[in-house]
Structure formats: C-alpha cells, structure tokens
Amino acid sequence: MKEIVLAKYGEIALKGLNKKSFEDMLTKNIKRRLKSLGKFELTSAQSTTYITPLDEDIDLQDVVDRVSKIFGIAALCRACVCEKDFADITKKSIEYLSDILGSASTFKVNAKRSDKAFPMKSPEICTELGAILLEKFPNLSVDVKNPEVTVTVEIRDTNAYVHAENLRGAGGLPVGSSGKAMLLLSGGIDSPVAAYMMAKRGVHITAIHYVSPPYTSDRAQLKVEQLCEKLTDYCGGIAFYCVPFTELQEAIKDHCPEEFFTIIMRRLMMEIAQRIAAKDNCLALITGESVGQVASQTMAAIACTDAVCRIPVFRPCIGMDKTEIIEISRKIDTFDISTLPYEDCCTVFTPRHPKVKPRLEDVEKAQNSFDFEPLIQKAVEGTTVKTFNYEG
C-alpha cells in the first residue's frame, strides 16, 4: 500500500501570476529539509505539494515532523494513495485506517471531490463509505459534530487519497520568498522569536552578534551559536556574523555621558550591522525590541536608534508583552538556551540611570564628542562569519 505526505498551501494559494515562484521556493525548501532522509519525488498540483518517498525504509513520521516546520504550508497529512475507484477506496480505507478506527468510538467521513468527473458526489461517498466502515468496525458510531476520527477522502486529478487527520503546518510564506534581512541576535529571549516571526513572512535570516571579551565569555558566544542552530529548524541556513565590540564599548564608557551609554551602543550596533548587511545583500535589519520593555526600547529611545539607520528595521515583537514572547520561544524550543546565565555585551557598562526619554540632539552631541569611525571600521573588518545549516 502506497503512502505519501500531502503538504497543503496556505497564503501561496492566494497568489496571482507569481504563484509559481512561491511554489518553486517551497519545493526547494522541502527538498533541503528532507535530503538527509532519502530520495523523494515532489510534485505540485491543486495548491498541494505531493511528497512521495522513493526509498522503502523512509519513516514518514520523520518526514511529517520536518515538513511541519517549513513555512508556506498550512496543513499536512500522511495519506494512502488509491485508484479513483470506490471499491479500491473502500478496501484501502479499511486496511489503512484499521488501527485508528479499531480503537475509536466515534467517527465521520468527509469527502472532497476536486475531480468532478468522478461518478459519485461527495455526499454519496460519505454516506456509502460511512455505512461500510460502521459495518466493519462495530465499535464505532457516527458523530458529525465532534468525532474522535474524521476519515477524509480526497478525489484529485490523478488519484484518490484517504487519511484520518490534517496536522497544522507552520503557515506563512516560504523562507527566501521575501528577500534577506539581518537579525541582531543578542542571546536573550526576544531576538530568536523575532527571527522566527520574520522567517514566517518568507524572510531569509542572517544573524549578527557582538562580543566584548574579556567582559563577555566564550560560553556567551557559544550560547548564541546554539540559538542559530536551533533556529535552522524554521529559518534554514543562517550566516552568523560575530563582531568584536570591546574597544567601542570602552570608548563609549570613556568619552560619553553615562546616561547615554546604552542608546549610543545601540546606534553603533545598527551602524555596523547595516554596513555588513550591505555586503550580504540584506535589505533590512531585525531586532527583538518591544515597546517599553527596557530603557532603550521606549519610543523616544527607538527613534534615536533609528536615526542612524539607512535601511528598514523590522521589529515583529514590538507590540507583544513578555508572556507572549516567552510562549513562542517555548514553542520553537529556544527558551531554555536563551535563559542560560551567560551575559552578552548589552549588559556591559549598563548605566545606573539610563535616559528613558532621550532627545536626538542630545544623543548626537554626546556621540559626536568622540570620533568612533576608526573603531567602527576596525570592528567591521574584524568581523568573522560562519554558517549554520539545517542538519535534521
């Protein structure tokens, strides 16, 4: 009995003349995620990608687990392939679903007839198949409102398919379909969530992180690299840029008013990030900021930060509270890594009384009291890069 995975589109189905480019991107992403499992045939039709294993030893549950994290897919399921013949559909439904139907107490049949040439209409399929399954499995009764099992029959162009459940997919758009952006990855809870949310909108993520040895440890950098590895489950391959930031932070401490330490640091980080982003063809920056969460994330502080930016800055967490952000971090399995007790450079030289409503002219005056440009260029030139790929 042949079994495949049906991956059903979400927003892609609503696209117009450019729909094919989104489908192609999704197909490439699926191939990358499944490459280590074996060989597959992928075909697209009727807003669905049909994932057919070509090796007998492939575990389809592994396939489902991986595909469920691929953006662009609204729902997916394992399904039995049948001939477009009611007798074959009946025979394989009984055989394929025997375990789940044998242990359930209520069910219903749902039919979707995309091929209108099929001689039976959807209500007929439901009625006749339901009667046969009731006779075959005496433990069952029909419950059309809240069944334990919904048996679904899909009559499509080339074959019929039978399955018992639709799993929710990751939704969104295929990663890479919306261009590339650079994430300022601190190592905290918020920035990995920001990466996930922008990847869901089809953005290919690269990451940049700032280190300040000896004030920050190797373990702090390792923590951020672990976050990159975890994010590949959803974001695919990530280029990780690591910027030496010690001299800049020491210069801020020595030459700028303490109340502006954090906001000037953020401005310098943005400047470095957009220079490296330009070299990597990134069209925007991404941060995990949420309005009012800390002193550097008040509206006035954010405005002062954005004043140095020449490309858009996306802040997908901007209106979320901490509880909502933590909920997503647990869902994508980054929370435990983010809460490891290794400090990042954002905690170095933290002012005792940061300015929560800074004025741009005051910040610029404080920053211009020292020529940071040589240190900025030195940090850009000293930046290292490594790539994290999805390993499965």
WOLINPE-V83235 format. One record per backbone hydrogen bond with DSSP energy under -0.5 kcal/mol. NH is the residue of the N-H (numbers start at 1). CO is the residue of the C=O. E is the energy in kcal/mol with one decimal. If there is no record, write none. Layout:
{{NH	CO	E} {NH	CO	E}}
This chain:
{{4	79	-2.5} {5	51	-2.2} {6	77	-2.7} {7	5	-0.6} {7	49	-2.6} {8	6	-0.6} {8	75	-3.3} {9	47	-2.5} {10	72	-1.1} {11	172	-0.6} {13	10	-1.2} {14	11	-2.0} {15	12	-1.7} {19	16	-1.8} {21	18	-0.7} {22	18	-1.2} {23	19	-2.3} {24	20	-2.6} {25	21	-1.9} {26	22	-2.4} {27	23	-2.5} {28	24	-2.2} {29	25	-2.2} {30	26	-2.4} {31	27	-2.4} {32	28	-2.2} {33	29	-2.0} {34	30	-2.0} {35	31	-1.0} {35	32	-0.5} {37	34	-1.9} {38	34	-0.8} {38	35	-0.7} {41	52	-2.8} {42	40	-0.5} {43	50	-1.6} {45	48	-2.5} {48	45	-0.9} {49	7	-3.1} {50	43	-3.5} {50	48	-0.5} {51	5	-2.9} {51	49	-0.7} {52	41	-2.8} {52	50	-0.8} {53	51	-0.6} {54	39	-2.9} {55	39	-0.7} {58	55	-1.3} {60	58	-0.7} {62	59	-0.7} {63	59	-1.4} {64	60	-2.6} {65	61	-2.5} {66	62	-2.0} {67	63	-2.8} {68	64	-2.1} {69	66	-1.5} {70	67	-1.8} {71	69	-0.6} {72	171	-3.0} {73	70	-1.1} {73	171	-0.5} {74	8	-2.4} {74	72	-0.5} {75	8	-1.4} {76	167	-2.1} {77	6	-1.6} {79	4	-2.8} {80	162	-2.9} {81	2	-2.6} {82	160	-3.3} {85	83	-2.6} {89	85	-2.5} {90	86	-2.6} {91	87	-2.4} {92	88	-2.5} {93	89	-2.1} {94	90	-2.1} {95	91	-1.9} {96	92	-3.4} {97	93	-2.1} {98	95	-0.7} {101	97	-2.7} {102	98	-2.1} {103	99	-0.9} {104	101	-0.7} {107	141	-1.7} {108	149	-1.4} {110	151	-3.4} {112	153	-2.9} {114	112	-0.9} {114	155	-1.7} {115	155	-1.6} {116	114	-1.1} {118	115	-1.7} {125	121	-2.2} {126	122	-2.3} {127	123	-2.5} {128	124	-2.8} {129	125	-2.3} {130	126	-2.0} {131	127	-2.0} {132	128	-1.9} {133	129	-2.5} {134	130	-2.1} {135	131	-1.8} {136	132	-2.1} {137	133	-2.5} {138	136	-0.5} {140	137	-2.2} {141	105	-1.4} {143	107	-2.2} {149	106	-1.2} {150	164	-0.9} {151	108	-2.8} {151	149	-0.6} {152	150	-0.6} {152	163	-3.2} {153	110	-2.8} {154	152	-0.5} {154	161	-2.9} {155	112	-3.3} {155	153	-0.6} {156	154	-0.9} {156	159	-2.2} {160	82	-2.3} {161	154	-2.3} {162	80	-2.0} {163	152	-2.1} {167	76	-3.3} {167	165	-0.5} {169	74	-3.1} {170	70	-0.6} {171	73	-3.0} {173	200	-2.5} {176	202	-1.6} {177	174	-2.3} {178	202	-2.7} {179	176	-0.8} {181	204	-2.3} {182	284	-2.6} {183	181	-0.5} {183	206	-3.5} {184	286	-2.8} {185	183	-1.1} {185	208	-2.3} {186	184	-0.8} {192	188	-0.5} {193	189	-0.8} {194	190	-2.1} {195	191	-2.1} {196	192	-2.3} {197	193	-2.5} {198	194	-2.1} {199	195	-2.6} {200	196	-1.9} {201	197	-0.5} {201	198	-0.7} {202	173	-0.6} {202	199	-2.0} {203	198	-1.9} {204	179	-3.1} {205	203	-0.5} {206	181	-2.1} {207	239	-3.0} {208	183	-2.9} {209	241	-2.8} {211	243	-2.8} {215	212	-1.5} {216	212	-1.3} {221	217	-1.2} {222	218	-2.5} {223	219	-2.2} {224	220	-1.5} {225	221	-2.2} {226	222	-2.2} {227	223	-1.6} {228	224	-2.0} {229	225	-2.2} {230	226	-2.2} {231	227	-2.4} {232	228	-1.2} {233	230	-1.4} {234	231	-1.6} {235	231	-3.3} {236	232	-1.5} {238	388	-3.0} {240	386	-3.6} {241	207	-3.2} {241	239	-0.6} {242	384	-2.9} {243	209	-3.3} {243	241	-0.5} {245	211	-3.4} {245	243	-0.5} {246	211	-0.5} {249	245	-2.2} {250	246	-2.6} {251	247	-2.0} {252	248	-2.3} {253	249	-2.3} {254	250	-2.1} {255	251	-2.0} {256	252	-2.1} {260	257	-1.8} {261	258	-1.9} {264	260	-2.5} {265	261	-2.4} {266	262	-2.4} {267	263	-1.9} {268	264	-2.3} {269	265	-2.3} {270	266	-2.3} {271	267	-2.1} {272	268	-2.4} {273	269	-2.8} {274	270	-2.5} {275	271	-1.4} {276	272	-2.2} {277	273	-2.8} {278	274	-1.7} {279	275	-1.1} {280	276	-1.3} {281	278	-0.9} {282	277	-2.8} {283	180	-3.1} {284	180	-0.5} {285	312	-2.6} {286	182	-2.5} {287	314	-2.2} {291	318	-1.9} {292	297	-2.4} {293	290	-2.3} {297	294	-2.1} {298	295	-1.0} {302	298	-2.8} {303	299	-2.2} {304	300	-1.7} {305	301	-2.0} {306	302	-2.9} {307	303	-1.0} {308	305	-1.5} {309	306	-1.6} {312	283	-0.6} {314	285	-3.5} {314	312	-0.5} {318	315	-1.9} {320	317	-2.0} {325	321	-1.9} {326	322	-2.8} {327	323	-2.0} {328	324	-1.7} {329	325	-2.3} {330	326	-2.2} {331	327	-1.7} {332	328	-2.3} {333	330	-0.8} {334	329	-2.6} {335	329	-1.3} {338	334	-2.7} {339	335	-1.7} {340	337	-1.7} {342	340	-2.1} {343	341	-0.5} {345	210	-0.7} {347	344	-1.7} {348	345	-1.2} {350	347	-0.9} {354	351	-0.5} {355	259	-2.1} {356	354	-0.6} {362	359	-0.6} {363	359	-2.2} {364	360	-2.9} {365	361	-1.8} {366	362	-2.2} {367	363	-2.6} {368	364	-2.6} {369	366	-0.8} {370	367	-1.3} {372	370	-1.1} {375	372	-0.5} {376	372	-2.5} {377	373	-2.7} {378	374	-2.0} {379	375	-2.2} {380	376	-2.4} {381	377	-2.4} {382	378	-1.6} {383	380	-1.1} {384	242	-2.1} {386	240	-1.9} {388	238	-3.0} {389	387	-0.5}}
